[in-house]
Amino acid sequence: MTPALPTQRVDRTAADASATAWALAARGGDPDAADHFVRALHGDVLRYVTYLSGDPQAAHDLTQDTFARAFGSLHRFEGRASARTWLLTIARRAVADSLRRAAVRPRIADAVDWQAAVERAQPCGLPGFEDGVALLDLLEALSDERREAFLLTQIVGLSYEEAAGFVGCPVGTVRSRVSRSRAILGRLLREAEAEGAFAA
């Protein structure tokens, strides 16, 4: 992973400031600002809930749920944190609630061979699908804290300072978790490549 360039950080800061301004304007009832707010942060929320939930098929519903919750509590948003940080906090709660509901919901299958039916329903054959599955498998090897720090900084694009504020720990802890995650993922990739070469 290459570190973010200074210009990228400036662009990110400006984008966060714009999204926060749009959220505040939307709170005041501006429909155009609400539209800009959603467009500015939709991709970040979608990526975040996809990796947190581990379920790409549910990601769009979770993203919708996140924005529905955000607009329901927008009157309380005061801009003390960036709109993105605030929204990702809501997204994390939406995913946690979804996982909790799924854990208590009974699973019913009409098919005799339900495992084959599930496998046929998976969106395989899409560009990058195998890479995405491989990444999800690798991320499962990380502890929850390391995975979240890695996702926030390397996938969502938060700075270490923003991620630290988001998860409520010191910046050094986030740096350490990301560094350790990179080391673990690098080792797992090398092992997988070696196994693939050996099998070939």
CORLIN-V871330 format. One record per backbone hydrogen bond with DSSP energy under -0.5 kcal/mol. NH is the residue of the N-H (numbers start at 0). CO is the residue of the C=O. If there is no record, write none. Layout:
BEGIN
nh,co
NH,CO
NH,CO
END
This chain:
BEGIN
nh,co
8,4
9,5
10,6
11,7
12,8
13,9
14,10
15,11
16,12
17,13
18,14
19,15
20,16
21,17
22,18
23,19
24,20
25,21
26,22
27,23
28,25
29,24
30,28
33,29
34,30
35,31
36,32
37,33
38,34
39,35
40,36
41,37
44,40
45,41
46,42
47,43
48,44
49,45
50,46
51,47
52,48
53,49
57,54
58,54
61,57
62,58
63,59
64,60
65,61
66,62
67,63
68,64
69,65
70,66
71,67
72,68
72,69
75,72
76,73
85,81
86,82
87,83
88,84
89,85
90,86
91,87
92,88
93,89
94,90
95,91
96,92
97,93
98,94
99,95
100,96
101,97
102,98
103,99
103,100
104,100
107,105
113,111
116,112
117,113
118,114
119,115
120,116
121,117
121,118
123,121
125,122
128,125
131,127
132,128
133,129
134,130
135,131
136,132
137,133
138,134
139,135
140,137
141,138
146,142
147,143
148,144
149,145
150,146
151,147
152,148
153,149
154,149
154,150
155,150
156,151
157,151
162,158
163,159
164,160
165,161
166,162
167,163
168,163
173,169
174,170
175,171
176,172
177,173
178,174
179,175
180,176
181,177
182,178
183,179
184,180
185,181
186,182
187,183
188,184
189,185
190,186
191,187
192,188
193,189
194,190
195,191
196,192
197,193
198,194
199,195
END
